[in-house]
C-alpha cells in the first residue's frame, strides 16, 4: 500500500468510526485529514481533497471548532482561513470524552433524575419506574464522574498506569 492508498483508507475508516463518537462521516473525515496533515489546510484544500461541497465543509468545520477539536490558524500574508486539529491523541480523546459527556450523558442524567423523583402514588408501576430510573440515574452519574476524573487528569501516574493497562 502506498501513501495515497494509506491516506484514503485512514480517512475513510476514521469517517466511518465518527458515528461511534457522535459525529457525522464528513465531520470525521475532515478531522482525519487535518490530523494527518503536516500543515494547516484551507477550506478549499479540504473540499478538494475530500470531494465535498463548500457548505458541507463550512458547516462541519464550524461543528469541529464548537467541539474544541479544530482551530483556525492565521498564516501571515494569506487571506484564506486555515484550519488545524489537535495532534495529541490523548488530548483529543479527552476533549471528545468531555464534550460527549456535556452533550449526551448530562442530559440523560437530568432526565433520569426528574423521572426518578416523580411522586410515589403507591401504585406498583410507579414504584417500579422510580426504582429502576433511580438505579440508572445512580449508575450513569457514577460513570460520568469516573469518566470526568480520568479525562481531567493531566497525565499523572494513575492515568499513565491506566493507559499502560489498555496498551
Steps between C-alpha positions, in 0.01 A plus 500: 500500500643838407454837677192603299323167559589506870380858537168426325448185707571684827267791415224264384527280810517797736190640327313176558607492865382858553148385579638310801606825660196698402591678178411453134723342235608824326583662833719202596666495158589870527649442844694197370640697208611782731638244748742351248582828326845648559366855470172687548257463209264752341133427443577466130775245573256294708222523239733388223657216696173354631282590201234669715307824453589838645186501715569152638862592570409830665226350718720211615802722570275720713378196695854370548599843635197489734626165629841660562676254267580735209640851516543778244856586417618837376778480244673835444448632150209264426141615463353152527409343831700191592408223740686252716403236754632373829789261424541341845277191496459495878395865506267434207339211689465722809329776301261255331411326829438832674282630216301175473434516872372857468287431192372148569553369852410812700157539331423130567599544865266798526206303355567198720514725807168663406325170425634323811373790712133468396240482774457148636126439487532151647427331166721199419585640155600838647721332762673292229556807279652691792717204607639428152559862399671570835732205440577622147550855625750387764690280253511766226602772746778281643629409155498866394693599813758226434540601135539866598763416764704306245470763222579785736823338618809660358692184415575422863627160616146354520406601146833372366449171683148460368611573146778243529243239604303559180806488271 
